[in-house]
């Protein structure tokens, strides 16, 4: 991350911000399949139960931040919006293609991995991506045959589970679909929502930094397909950008396709860390 103290980031007014995925909108990819899959997911009682139950261990028992329904909603929207911007920019994805699947299946992989990536929290916060794998596999065995034949189910399941296990930095994504889910998970970092655990009532760097991210925006970039614009209220937010999002972007496969700009909106005129680029 390079410091550029002489510049400030001003929002480009005519640049579209993507924050939520709208199934009714026009997209730069075949969206009928992912829309049909998500309509089923949204009515699935077992998935809804997991998204609620998976918050008990991290929040109620370990006093970590939210990893439940709200977090999954944010990651799902961020992942599909990030995917949309990358497709607009002409980025070619490799996961579904290398499995002989359709382009329409890329968004399905991204969406289902985003929905199911954290269900392992029902077992334990520690090593939760690995606990997510068998639980998600059971759900996918029930869900995917509604849309795919047996051979396609096997390939789709493998791609989705790969994206799930790679959302943490311990495993390196081998597909851009997995990289999208990994980065989208890190984008849930606005005030108080950081993926880095913070101490309730504490004054440590995690706590202070997690309160310093005012806004995260996904925009079409000028130099890259995606611009991630982060507004900070103090220089403490740098810790979040570097240690959270920076770690997610590294080895995601997306680093050449996105630019991260963090701007210090208000630091009492100190001039410290006015603009950082990742």
SEKOLKOL-862193 format. One record per residue (C-alpha): residue number from 1; residue in one letter; x, y, z. Coordinates in steps of 0.1 Angstrom, whole numbers. Each point is the difference from the previous one (the first is absolute). Layout:
NUM  A  X  Y  Z
...
This chain:
1  X  0  0  0
2  X  15  33  -11
3  X  -7  33  18
4  X  -9  30  -21
5  X  -4  29  24
6  X  -5  27  -26
7  X  -32  -14  -15
8  X  -35  -4  12
9  X  -27  -23  -14
10  X  -31  18  -11
11  X  -30  -21  -11
12  X  -5  1  -37
13  X  -37  10  -3
14  X  -8  -16  -33
15  X  16  -34  9
16  X  -26  -26  9
17  X  3  -16  34
18  X  -10  -36  3
19  X  -12  -9  35
20  X  -28  -25  -4
21  X  -7  -27  -26
22  X  -33  6  -17
23  X  -13  -31  -18
24  X  -23  23  -21
25  X  29  21  -13
26  X  20  -5  -33
27  X  33  -18  7
28  X  32  -7  -19
29  X  -4  -37  4
30  X  -28  -26  -4
31  X  -21  5  31
32  X  -31  -22  -4
33  X  16  -31  16
34  X  14  18  31
35  X  -33  18  5
36  X  -19  -32  -1
37  X  24  -16  25
38  X  -1  29  24
39  X  -38  1  -1
40  X  1  -36  13
41  X  27  8  26
42  X  -20  29  14
43  X  -29  -24  7
44  X  21  -28  15
45  X  -7  -4  37
46  X  31  -20  8
47  X  23  25  -15
48  X  -18  28  18
49  X  4  -19  33
50  X  38  -5  -6
51  X  5  37  -7
52  X  -17  8  33
53  X  17  -27  21
54  X  34  7  -14
55  X  2  33  19
56  X  -3  -16  35
57  X  36  -12  3
58  X  18  32  -13
59  X  -23  26  15
60  X  -17  -14  32
61  X  28  -23  11
62  X  32  16  -12
63  X  -11  37  -2
64  X  11  3  -36
65  X  -17  20  -27
66  X  -30  -11  -21
67  X  4  -30  -22
68  X  -37  -8  -4
69  X  -28  9  -23
70  X  10  37  -5
71  X  36  -8  -7
72  X  -10  -26  -26
73  X  -24  24  -16
74  X  27  26  -3
75  X  26  -25  -14
76  X  -26  -14  -25
77  X  -8  34  -14
78  X  37  11  0
79  X  11  -32  -17
80  X  -26  3  -28
81  X  7  37  -5
82  X  37  -6  -1
83  X  -6  -28  -25
84  X  -21  23  -21
85  X  27  27  -1
86  X  26  -25  -10
87  X  -22  -14  -27
88  X  -6  35  -13
89  X  38  5  -1
90  X  4  -31  -22
91  X  16  -22  27
92  X  -1  -37  -10
93  X  -9  -24  29
94  X  16  -34  1
95  X  -18  -21  26
96  X  -32  -11  -18
97  X  17  1  -34
98  X  27  -24  9
99  X  -26  -24  13
100  X  -18  1  -33
101  X  -29  19  15
102  X  -19  30  -14
103  X  8  37  4
104  X  -34  2  18
105  X  14  -23  27
106  X  27  25  11
107  X  -25  22  18
108  X  -16  -31  16
109  X  34  -11  14
110  X  6  36  13
111  X  -35  4  15
112  X  -3  -34  17
113  X  36  2  14
114  X  -8  34  14
115  X  -32  -13  17
116  X  16  -31  15
117  X  35  12  8
118  X  -4  4  37
119  X  -24  -27  11
120  X  29  -19  16
121  X  -3  25  29
122  X  -28  -22  13
123  X  28  -24  10
124  X  27  25  10
125  X  14  34  -9
126  X  35  -15  -3
127  X  6  -18  -32
128  X  -35  7  -11
129  X  7  -2  -38
130  X  8  -36  4
131  X  -31  -7  20
132  X  -20  18  -26
133  X  10  -25  -27
134  X  -20  -31  12
135  X  -30  21  10
136  X  -1  19  -32
137  X  5  -33  -20
138  X  -31  -15  16
139  X  -20  31  -10
140  X  13  0  -35
141  X  -8  -37  -4
142  X  -36  10  6
143  X  -1  32  -19
144  X  21  -4  -31
145  X  -19  -30  -16
146  X  -29  23  -5
147  X  20  18  -26
148  X  28  -23  -12
149  X  6  -36  -11
150  X  22  -24  20
151  X  33  9  -17
152  X  -7  37  3
153  X  -10  -3  36
154  X  34  -15  8
155  X  19  27  -18
156  X  -21  29  13
157  X  3  -14  36
158  X  38  -1  -3
159  X  2  36  -13
160  X  -23  13  27
161  X  18  -18  28
162  X  34  12  -14
163  X  -13  36  3
164  X  -13  -6  35
165  X  33  -15  14
166  X  20  28  -17
167  X  -19  29  15
168  X  26  1  28
169  X  36  8  -6
170  X  13  -34  9
171  X  -9  -15  -34
172  X  8  16  -34
173  X  -28  3  -25
174  X  6  -19  -32
175  X  -29  16  -18
176  X  -12  36  -4
177  X  -34  -10  12
178  X  16  -10  33
179  X  20  32  0
180  X  -32  21  -3
181  X  -15  -17  31
182  X  32  5  19
183  X  2  37  -7
184  X  -38  5  5
185  X  4  -14  35
186  X  25  26  8
187  X  -21  28  -13
188  X  -24  -3  30
189  X  21  25  19
190  X  -21  31  4
191  X  -2  16  35
192  X  -2  -28  26
193  X  -3  -28  -26
194  X  37  -9  -5
195  X  9  -36  -6
196  X  29  6  25
197  X  -15  -8  35
198  X  -3  30  22
199  X  -2  2  38
200  X  -34  11  12
201  X  6  31  21
202  X  37  -2  -7
203  X  24  27  -13
204  X  25  -23  -18
205  X  10  5  -37
206  X  -27  -25  -12
207  X  -27  20  17
208  X  11  34  -9
209  X  8  -10  -36
210  X  -33  -18  -5
211  X  -18  32  9
212  X  20  20  -25
213  X  -14  -13  -33
214  X  -28  23  -10
215  X  -9  -14  -34
216  X  10  -27  -25
217  X  -10  5  -36
218  X  4  -22  -31
219  X  4  21  -32
220  X  10  -5  -36
221  X  37  9  0
222  X  19  20  -26
223  X  33  -19  3
224  X  -15  -33  9
225  X  -35  -16  -4
226  X  -7  6  37
227  X  7  29  24
228  X  -6  -7  37
229  X  -3  34  16
230  X  3  1  38
231  X  -8  31  21
232  X  17  1  34
233  X  -8  24  28
234  X  35  -4  15
235  X  34  -14  -9
236  X  -8  -30  23
237  X  -20  -14  -29
238  X  33  -9  -18
239  X  3  -30  23
240  X  -33  -14  -14
241  X  10  7  -36
242  X  35  -15  3
243  X  -7  -29  24
244  X  -34  -9  -12
245  X  -7  9  -36
246  X  36  -1  -10
247  X  4  -35  12
248  X  -31  -11  -18
249  X  10  16  -33
250  X  35  -14  1
251  X  1  -33  -19
252  X  -37  3  -8
253  X  8  1  -37
254  X  -18  33  -2
255  X  28  24  9
256  X  6  10  -36
257  X  -37  6  -6
258  X  -8  23  29
259  X  13  32  16
260  X  -5  7  37
261  X  0  37  10
262  X  -4  9  37
263  X  -5  37  7
264  X  2  16  35
265  X  -31  23  -1
266  X  6  16  34
267  X  31  -1  21
268  X  -2  34  17
269  X  22  16  -26
270  X  30  -21  10
271  X  7  -10  -36
272  X  10  -35  11
273  X  -9  -27  -25
274  X  -22  21  -22
275  X  -1  -26  -28
276  X  12  -36  -3
277  X  0  -23  -30
278  X  1  -37  1
